[in-house]
Amino acid sequence: MQFPDSFFEDEVRDGFFVPGLMKRAWAAQMEILADVDKVCKKYNIRWFADRGTLLGAVRHKGYIPWDDDLDICMLRDDYIRFFAVAEKELPSNYYIPKEREADHRMLTTIFNSNTMPSDKEHLKKYHEFPLCAAIDVFVLDYVAPDPEDEEFRIKLAGIAITVALAMDDENRSPEEIETMVQQVEDLLQVSINREEPLQEQMFVLIEHLFSLYTAQEATEVACMPNWVGFHGWKFPLECYREAVRIPFECTEIAVPQGYLEAVRIQFGENYMQPYRAGGGHAYPSYMKVEEMLTESPSTTANLLSQYYFSPEDLERPVWKGGGTRPGTVAGKFVQVLANIHSQLGLTLKTGDYATAAGLLEAAQESAIQIGTMLEQFLGEGFVTVKLLEEYCEQLYQIHGAIAGSLPDSGAEAGAAFRTELDAEAAGEVLDRYLERIGDSVRKDIRNRKEVVFLPFRASAWKSLEPAWKAAVADPDCDVYVIPIPYYYKTMTAESVTLRYEGSDFPDYVPVTEFSAYNFEARMPDVIVIHNPYDNCSFATSVHPAFYSNNLQKYTEKLVYIPYFQVDEIAPDDTRSIHNMRYYVSVPGVVRADRVLVQSEQMRRSYIDYLTQFAGENTKPVWEEKIRVSPFR
């Protein structure tokens, strides 16, 4: 299967943050389903999206954003035929466990490996999901045509299930278990071998009870564990006669021909209204393995791009300030020229014309450079630039006069210099110009702030635009928008391609090429970042030059504004809280001087999560750092 690189990016869907790692889990599951589908097509076996996967296909045209697994179902006849050939027909790396825990005996899980995947070919096929992936296959059995018969089957199956599960109860004595087994034997008129595993025999018996009826006599089907357990879903068989295909993520998925009715039965008439709850297991399904891998930086946690907090990350480099801004540079230039003038006066008075000529050349070169810089930033015809041009003309005339006074020019030329312009007069002329230039620098070149915005995705610019407009509206602020390069991370490709979207920004946004701005020289007052991950994202990374620990050396204030907005997070929303690890406990958030979030409730969510992540003693840091954005 083919997915665009952008599919694997972190994404907010319906207000829910879906991390890149989950996207790769989804892609791996769809790859498993594609292999299952090939076998089913070969043997003319029907299968259907089921449960949350079916609802996702109908409501979201893909996964439910807060879902983490892929469920399909088969009618009992197809289920039997599929698993009769699955081991032979599926790729050799697939694993279908024969021994399962009791509460997982009501479905079959197909894994793409029974070990931690590591070879490149495996990772490449399953879209670089570094953990085992799996899909669940549920079976639909036929409901008895006579309601009384069905009620009797439900009663018998319920008793058998109770006995099977009781065998895992440590509080049950062997004598109690034996009594329960005898009751099942009496009810069902069967004999259970005490020399063989009792629970395994009990589940075989349960499956026989589930599959008592056939398609020829039934008009309804049900997933028996749900139906028997709590009179759950029961569907018209007509819904499942054939499969149809509807869009699902980047592909299509098979659903029952009566899929709308099936969805209504499972999820009610308001099935199109998202409800962020449910699920039969902890989210995400790979949480235990993920936590195991991220326990230590020395493990294979690099696969998961985990960030590990260090108190040193809260230590701020001292900002040197100033940089090469016009006012700062011009002011330093005036000081340099004042020193040159002082030395020039002495050399002219002593007749050291060779040294004087060199000083005049240095002054003229500096004046030209600063004039070019001011013209670039402040425009042609700026008053200080005009004064510099006049100043350079005086330097040229004096240098010309001195050139005739050098030793190889003859006594006559030296006399001409002394007649046209003596040393004291030359110094006075240059000093007057320097005084005017200094006044102009102080009065006409404001000591302006410099703010740099560093977006990396043009599509996310709108989240930065309010802050950018506020900065542009400040008459004492110079603002630069510098899109930065990024790349999609990969474990299998030999090289990566840097992506740059500078040409994709709106026409009204003036963009500066990232290579044209020298952070070390400019030392901007504020740098606003859009990507907080550095290298700690499973999906993308920016160029290392733009990591937060590097940028904070060049600015007084590093500000992070999220490029996405999620729904407010309630204290019991465990799925959203879990996914905060992917965008809150990351380097840019920890190192930023300000983090501007969408609301006070979100601010509290950030503070609480970071305090748990970094330690209770850090809470005052987050209280100060995390602020509600004024640019909402």
Secondary structure, 3 states (H helix, E strand, C coil): CCCCHHHHCCEEECCEEECHHHHHHHHHHHHHHHHHHHHHHHHCCCCEECHHHHHHHHHCCCCCCCCCCCEEEEEHHHHHHHHHHHHHHCCCCCECCCCCCHHHCCCEEEECCCCCCCCHHHHHHCCCCCCCCEEEEEEEEECCCCHHHHHHHHHHHHHHHHHHHHCCCCCCCHHHHHHHHHHHHHHHCCCCCCCCCHHHHHHHHHHHHHCCCCCCCCCEEECHHHHHHHCCCCEEHHHHCCEEEEEECCEEEEEECCHHHHHHHHHCCCCCCCCCCCCCCCCCCCHHHHHHHCCCCCCHHHHHCCCCCCHHHHCCCCCCCCCCCHHHHHHHHHHHHHHHHHHHHHHHHHCCHHHHHHHHHHHHHHHHHHHHHHHHHHCCCCHHHHHHHHHHHHHHHHHHHHHCCCHHHCHHHHHHHHHHCCHHHHHHHHHHHHHHHHHHHHHHCCCCEEEEEECCCHHHHHHCHHHHHHHHCCCCEEEEECCCCEEECCCCCCCCCCECCHHHCCCCCCECCHHHCCHHHHCCCEEEECCCCCCCCCCEEECHHHCHHHHHHHCCEEEECCCCCCCCCCCCCHHHHHHHHHCCCCHHHHHCCEEEECCHHHHHHHHHHHHHHHCHHHHHHHHHHEEECCCC
